[in-house]
Amino acid sequence: MKKEIIIISIIITFTFFIVLFSIYEMQKIKRQVIKAIPEEKGQIYQPAPKLVPSRPQDYGMIVIDEYNRPQTQEDWDNLLGAKIRALKSELPSEAKEKIREQIKEDPQVTQDKIKQIDEVIVKCQDILKDEPNNQEAKERLERLMMLKSIAKELPD
């Protein structure tokens, strides 16, 4: 009987110390986290909720996957040009004027930029002729074609 009481009391004491130790560790971690969070004057930091749409098309995004990826400049012009024209038609005239003022630049400067883009596109295409599996060149070519389509469509 005394052995059972002694064993039970040892188990209870051991459990008590484990609980106290875990509380101590939690408080220590809590203090470290509080020190790590930057303090702003009276404002509590809350990260912005991320928008994760189940159908991005519903939010006006152009969805491009491996099966419908544009391959040529004309494909990019058609895809992005149609979307930009649709968005322009939905904007009120005041907003259009604000946008025009913000992106207003000399037409010659725009043409020079498009020529530069064309030159780099040709370089990327040459690289791809020599190395068809060069993923970096493929991605750069794709971004340049998108940029060229946007540059052509926006100034109008």
C-alpha positions in Angstrom: 0.0 0.0 0.0 2.8 2.4 0.9 4.6 1.5 -2.3 1.5 2.4 -4.4 1.1 5.7 -2.6 4.8 6.6 -3.1 4.6 5.7 -6.8 1.4 7.7 -7.3 2.9 10.7 -5.5 6.1 10.5 -7.7 4.0 10.4 -10.8 1.9 13.3 -9.7 5.0 15.3 -8.8 6.7 14.5 -12.1 3.5 15.5 -14.0 3.4 18.8 -12.0 7.0 19.6 -12.9 6.4 18.8 -16.6 3.4 21.2 -16.6 5.4 24.0 -14.9 8.3 23.5 -17.3 6.0 23.7 -20.3 4.3 26.9 -19.0 7.8 28.4 -18.5 8.9 27.5 -22.0 5.6 28.9 -23.5 6.2 32.2 -21.7 9.8 32.3 -23.0 8.7 31.7 -26.6 5.9 34.3 -26.2 8.4 36.9 -25.1 10.7 36.1 -28.1 7.8 36.5 -30.5 6.7 39.8 -29.0 10.3 41.1 -29.3 10.4 40.0 -33.0 7.2 41.8 -34.0 7.9 45.4 -34.9 5.9 47.9 -32.8 4.0 50.6 -34.6 2.5 53.5 -32.8 -0.8 52.1 -31.5 -1.3 49.9 -34.6 -1.4 46.2 -34.5 0.2 44.4 -37.4 -2.2 42.3 -39.3 -1.2 40.7 -42.6 -3.5 41.4 -45.5 -5.7 38.5 -46.4 -4.7 36.8 -49.6 -7.1 36.6 -52.4 -7.2 33.1 -53.7 -10.0 32.9 -56.3 -11.2 29.5 -57.4 -11.8 31.0 -60.9 -9.4 33.8 -61.6 -11.2 34.7 -64.8 -14.1 35.9 -62.6 -11.8 38.6 -61.2 -10.7 39.9 -64.7 -7.5 38.0 -64.8 -6.1 36.5 -68.0 -5.5 32.8 -67.3 -2.7 31.2 -69.3 -1.8 27.6 -68.8 0.3 25.2 -70.7 -2.5 24.2 -73.0 -3.6 27.7 -74.2 -0.2 29.5 -74.0 0.2 32.0 -76.9 3.2 31.1 -79.0 3.6 34.1 -81.4 3.5 37.8 -81.1 0.2 37.9 -82.9 -1.3 35.6 -80.4 -0.1 37.8 -77.6 -1.4 40.9 -79.4 -4.8 39.3 -79.8 -5.0 38.1 -76.2 -3.8 41.2 -74.4 -5.1 43.7 -76.9 -8.6 42.4 -76.6 -8.4 42.5 -72.8 -6.9 46.1 -72.8 -9.5 47.4 -75.2 -12.3 45.8 -73.1 -10.9 47.5 -70.0 -10.6 50.8 -71.8 -14.2 50.7 -72.9 -15.3 50.2 -69.3 -13.4 53.1 -67.9 -15.1 56.5 -67.4 -13.5 59.3 -69.5 -12.0 61.1 -66.5 -10.1 57.9 -65.6 -8.9 57.5 -69.2 -7.6 61.0 -69.2 -5.7 60.5 -65.9 -4.1 57.3 -67.3 -3.2 59.1 -70.5 -1.5 61.8 -68.6 0.4 59.3 -66.4 1.7 57.3 -69.4 2.0 60.2 -71.8 5.3 60.2 -73.7 6.6 61.2 -77.1 5.4 58.7 -79.8 9.0 58.5 -81.0 10.2 57.4 -77.5 7.5 54.7 -77.5 8.6 53.5 -81.0 12.3 53.4 -79.8 11.3 51.2 -76.9 9.4 48.9 -79.1 12.4 48.7 -81.4 14.6 47.8 -78.4 12.1 45.1 -77.4 12.2 43.8 -81.0 16.0 43.6 -81.0 16.0 41.6 -77.7 13.2 39.3 -79.1 15.4 38.5 -82.1 18.3 37.7 -79.8 16.2 35.4 -77.7 14.9 33.7 -80.8 18.5 33.2 -82.0 19.4 31.7 -78.7 16.4 29.3 -78.9 17.4 28.3 -82.4 20.8 27.1 -81.0 19.4 25.8 -77.7 15.7 24.8 -78.1 15.5 23.7 -74.4 16.8 26.9 -72.9 14.0 27.6 -70.4 15.4 31.1 -69.4 15.4 32.3 -73.0 11.8 30.9 -73.5 10.6 32.7 -70.4 12.3 36.0 -71.4 10.9 35.8 -74.9 7.4 35.3 -73.5 7.7 38.3 -71.2 9.1 40.5 -74.0 6.2 39.5 -76.3 3.7 40.4 -73.5 5.5 43.7 -72.9 5.5 44.5 -76.6 1.7 43.8 -76.9 1.0 46.0 -73.9 3.3 48.8 -75.2 1.5 48.8 -78.6 -2.0 48.9 -77.0 -1.7 51.3 -74.1 -0.8 54.6 -75.9 -4.0 54.6 -78.0 
